[in-house]
């Protein structure tokens, strides 16, 4: 049964929880917006959380309602005692339960990496919930080199003595694919990725999210092209980092051919994944949303 814990209003948004079918509390943040326009629903990447979308939400609210989510096992959401449930189809179920709870029949999905895979899963199973979508640096084929890089750090419980140390480690995890980034940018990313606890800084997710990789392998065991084809029947904007090691130029080009209204923007000087605050991304997203009622 779905339920919530009341949370006080904070600034121009509401933080709250929805209790899912597994009895886990999933955290969301709800920014107000024009009730006559489709709300934006933002889904983060594998080791990330809703803080990646705060600037995005502040840019689009109150023009649109914006809903941010921490997937189970991330940030303020409950950790799952059964790690095998850390899976895109499980997350998709959580998202549908959240939309039902909020009485949101349809939204514009904005999914980064894992969030994009979850969006594809929902398109293939409950397509009417998606009015349009923006998927950030992910596709139905994932470059093995990018997966290998992610596996070097996901699920490893590193502790840091300072934000500078955390920033340097995160910078190393991403290699040299972010030409634009300064050390200050990496510190900002660290503060979105990590939390302070008992005088230490640590990554803000359940290390057990890596368990499904160990048991089933890091790459999808199903053909994701039919899921993407279902999504591509919606108005769709694909965002790709120029230096991405997950979404190749070849895969992006093929994705463009599979739907009637699929667009692509490439963000120069960044890898996996763009922050959606880059000028190219902002311009493309604003133009795309201008066509979505």
C-alpha positions, -999 to +999 in steps of 0.1 A: +000+000+000+012+035-009+017+060+019+037+090+028+055+106+057+047+143+060+075+167+054+075+204+060+076+228+031+111+239+023+116+269+001+097+265-031+094+228-030+081+199-009+103+170+002+083+138+010+084+100+008+062+074-008+062+038+006+064+013-022+051-023-025+082-036-009+077-014+022+106+009+013+104+047+016+113+064-017+123+100-014+110+126-039+110+164-042+081+182-057+085+217-072+053+236-081+044+246-116+017+253-142-010+227-139-019+230-175+015+217-187+030+182-184+053+180-153+089+171-156+099+138-139+137+136-133+154+102-129+192+100-120+220+078-129+233+046-113+253+060-083+236+094-084+206+111-068+181+139-072+207+165-063+219+163-099+186+179-110+182+207-085+196+234-108+174+219-136+143+220-114+150+256-103+154+266-140+120+251-151+098+257-120+074+274-117+069+273-155+064+236-151+059+213-121+092+193-116+095+161-096+129+147-085+134+112-073+160+093-053+159+057-065+157+031-038+192+026-023+202+062-030+205+093-008+174+098+014+155+067+000+156+034+019+183+008+011+169-025-002+177-055+020+174-076-011+201-063-035+188-084-064+159-059-066+183-032-077+172-035-113+157-011-139+124-029-139+121-026-101+129+011-104+103+014-131+077+000-108+086+024-081+082+053-105+048+042-116+037+039-079+050+074-073+031+089-102+000+071-091+004+085-056+009+120-069-021+115-093+001+124-123-013+105-153+015+116-176+048+134-175+079+144-195+105+120-184+141+133-180+164+103-175+202+104-171+220+071-178+201+045-156+172+069-155+171+067-193+170+029-192+141+031-166+123+055-190+127+029-218+113+002-196+082+023-188+077+031-225+076-006-232+052-015-204+030+016-196+036+038-226+007+063-219+026+075-187+052+092-209+041+123-228+076+130-240+112+123-229+147+135-226+173+108-222+208+118-212+238+099-225+223+065-227+210+042-254+199+006-260+235-004-267+261+005-240+298+007-249+317-020-229+345+004-223+323+027-203+309-002-183+344-014-175+352+021-162+321+023-140+329-011-126+363+002-113+345+023-087+308+013-082+302-004-049+335+005-034+330+022-001+356+049-002+359+074+026+375+109+023+388+134+048+379+165+027+358+176-002+390+183-021+400+146-017+366+134-028+367+157-058+401+144-069+389+108-066+357+115-086+377+133-112+399+102-116+368+080-120+357+100-150+391+101-166+399+131-189+365+132-206+354+165-191+376+191-208+356+220-193+358+210-156+379+228-131+387+215-096+359+237-083+335+219-107+346+185-093+341+197-058+305+207-067+300+172-082+314+156-051+288+175-030+261+161-052+275+125-051+286+123-014+274+129+021+292+137+054+289+111+081+308+107+114+334+132+103+340+115+070+328+120+034+314+090+016+294+081-015+257+086-009+243+052-021+240+016-010+272-002-020+250-033-026+237-017-059+268-034-074+256-069-064+234-075-095+265-067-117+284-095-099+255-120-103+243-113-138+271-093-154+273-056-161+256-055-195+219-060-201+209-096-208+180-085-230+177-067-263+169-031-253+162-019-289+125-028-287+122-008-255+139+022-271+117+018-302+087+021-280+101+053-264+110+067-298+073+069-308+071+098-283+086+132-288+122+125-277+154+145-272+187+126-269+215+144-251+250+130-257+283+140-243+309+145-270+334+124-251+309+098-239+323+063-234+287+049-229+267+063-258+286+060-291+281+082-321+270+051-341+243+041-315+231+077-313+228+079-351+207+047-352+185+059-324+176+090-345+161+067-372+136+049-351+109+074-344+090+103-360+102+130-337+136+121-323+162+149-319+198+148-308+221+174-292+258+168-286+274+186-256+310+195-264+339+189-240+320+165-216+318+127-212+293+106-194+271+124-186+262+160-193+248+180-164+221+195-186+232+230-175+256+234-205+245+261-230+240+235-258+219+214-235+199+243-221+191+256-256+181+222-269+159+214-239+142+247-239+134+244-276+122+208-271+100+216-242+085+246-261+069+220-284+055+199-255+022+211-241 
